[in-house]
C-alpha cells in the first residue's frame, strides 16, 4: 500500500484538529515528503516555499503554528500538505464546511485552479448542494451508506430520478424570496439506523412514493441513460 499512498491524499473537515499543534506550518507540509523520502533534505525547503505559493500563503506563515493561523489559512496549509507528494487523487471530506462563506469561496476557487493547473482528481464529500453544483463534474447521491443515484452534475440538478435526490434538491434554499416553492418535497419520519436498516429499500420508510416491492426487495442499480444510474424500483 505504501506506493499507493503517495497518489491518494486527503483534506479533512476541521483544519484545526487535522494539523499537528506542535509543528510549524512548514514542518506540517514537509512531513509527508520526509516520510516517503520523496526528495533530498536540502531541496525540501525551497519545494515547500513553492507549495505555499501555489495555495496563496505568504512565506512568513511557514514558521507559524496552527493556532496562529486563521481558519482559511489552516485549510490552505492542509491543501499544501495534500499536494506535497504530487498525488493523482485528493479526497476532500467536507473541506469547506468549517469555514466562513467568504473563505469557502476562496478555498473552492483555489481547488478548481489547482485542478486545472495540476490535473488533479477530487473526491469531494459534502452535504452542501451549492458546493456540489459549483465544483463537481459528476455526482453520486448517497443515503444510509449506499449510492442511490449517479449522473453528471447537469443531469442531477435538472432531471433527478430518485425520490431522495428530488427531496434533497427541493430542500436546497433559494436566494429569491419570490421563487416558487410549491414543489418542495417534505420527508417524514427519522433516518433509520445504518446498523439496523429497514428491509428492502433503505429509503422506503421516508419515501413519499414507496410501493409494496420496496419493503420486500432492495432495488438494483439501473442504467436509465448514458452515464445516469439509479437504484429505485420506480425507475425502469
N, C-alpha and C positions, 0 to 999 in steps of 0.2 A: 504493500500500500504506500510505502514512503515516496516512491517516484510520482505516484498519482496525486499526492497531497500538494505538490508544487503547482499542479494545474487547476486545483479547486481551492479557493479561499472564501472567507466569509466575513460579512459585515453584520454585526449584531444590532439589536434594537436599542439598547441603552449604551450610549457612547461613554458613559462614566464607568459603569461596572465592568465593561469589557476591556478597559485599559488598566494596566498594572499601575497602581498608585505610587509604587516605589521606583518606577523607571521614568526617565525623561521621554519626551516625545521622540527624540532621535533614537534612543535605545529601543523604544517600542517598535518603530518602523524597521530598525536594523535587525531585530531579534530573529525573524524568520530567515533572513539571509545567512546569519551565523549558524542557525540550527541546521540548515540544509547545505551549508558550505558552498553557497552559490557563487561567491567571488572572493578574491583575496582581501584580507582585512584592510589593506592600505587603500582599496578602492571604495569601501563601503561608505565613508563619509561623504564623498562627492556624489555617490549614487543616491543616498538619502536626500541630499540637498535637491537633486533633480526631481525626486518624488514629491518633495514639499512644493516645488514649483508647479508640478502637474496638478496638484489638488488645491492650489491657491493659498498656501500657507507661507507666511514670512519666515526666513531663516532664523530670525530672532526667537521664534517659538520653539525651536528644536531643543533648547535646554530647559523648557518648562515642564512641569508635572501636570497630570491630568486635571487636578483641582484648580490650576492656574489658567486653564483654557475655558472658553465658552462652549456651550453645547455643540454649536456648529463646527467650531474648531476641533473639538474632540472627535466628532464623526469624520472630519476630513483626515485626521490622524489615522483613524481606523481604516479608512479607504486607502490611504497611502500604504499602510501595513499590508492590506489585501493585495495591493499592486506590486509589492516588493519582489515577488518571485515570478512576475510576468505570467499570471495564470490565464487559462483559457475560459474559465467559468468562475464567476463570483456569485455566491448566494447571499442575498440581502434579506435578512429577516426583520421585517418592519423597520427598515433602516432610517426612516424619517419620521416615524410616529411620535418619537420623544422630543421632537424639535418644534420650535415656533413655526407658524405657517410661512412667514417670510424666509426663514432659514431653510425650511423644507424645499421651497422653490429653488434656492441656490444649490442645495445638495443634489436635487434631481437633475438640474441643468448640468451640474458637474459630471454626474454619472453618464448622462447622454453624450457629453463632449468626449469623455474618456472612452466610451464605447466606439464612437466614430473614429477617434484617433488610434486606438489600440486594437480594435477588432474584438472586443470582449463580448461574452455572452453573460447575461444576468438571469438568475432565477430569483425573481422578486416576490417575496411573500408579504401580503398586505391585506388589510380589511377595508382600506380606503379606496373606493371605486374611482375617485377623481385622479388618484395617483396611478391606478391601473390604466385608465383611459389616456393619461398623458404619456406614460413611459413605455407601456407594453406593446409588443408586436403580436403575441399570441397569448391567450388567456385560458387558464384551467380553473374552473369553479369547483370548490370542494365543500362537501357537507359531511360532518361527522367522520372526517378522515378519509373520505372516498371522493374521487373526481366524478362529478355528475355531468359536466359539460366542458368540452374543449373546442375552441374555434379561434380564428383571428380576431383581433380587437374590434374591428368594424362590425363583424357579424354578431359578436356577443352583445354589443350595445344597441345594434339596430334590429336584430332578429333573434332574441333569446328564445330557446325552446323549452328548457327545463323549468318547471314551476318555481324552483328555488332561485334560479338565475333571474327569472322575471320579478320575484319578490325583492331580491337584492337591489336590482336596478330601480324598481319603483320606489324603494325606500331612500334612495340617494337624494339628499337635499338639493333643491333648485334655487339658484340665486335670483329668481324672478318672482316677485310676490303675486303677479297676475297669471302665473303659469297654471295650466290645467292639471289638477291633482286627482281627478276623478278615477283614474285608472290604477291608483295605488293598491297594491296587494297587502292586506293586513294578515300576518300569520298569527295563529292562535297556539296556545299550549307552550310547553317548555322544551328546550333542546334535550333530547334523550342522552343518557349516559353512554359514552363510547365504550365503556367496559361491558355494559349490558344493553346493546342496541335492540330496537324492535325487530320483529321478524319481517321478512320481505324487504321492501324498500325502506331504508333508514329515514327517509323524509316523510313517509306516509302519515305519521301521527300529527303532522302540521300542514300537510298538503291540502289545499282547498279543492283539488280535483282528484283525490285518491279513489281508486276502484278496489274491488274485491281482490283482484290479482296482485295488487300492491302489498296486501297482507301476506300472501302465500309465497311469492317468488321475488327474489332480488332481480332487478332489471339488468339485462346485459347491455353493454355499451353498443350503440348502433351508429353507423355512419349514415347521416341523413343528407350530407352534401360533401363536396370536396373539402377535406380538412375540418369538417364540422362533425363532432361526435357527441352523442347524448346518451345518458343512462336513464331511460324513462320508458315505462310501458305505453305511454301515450304517443310517443314518437316512433313512427313506423318507417 
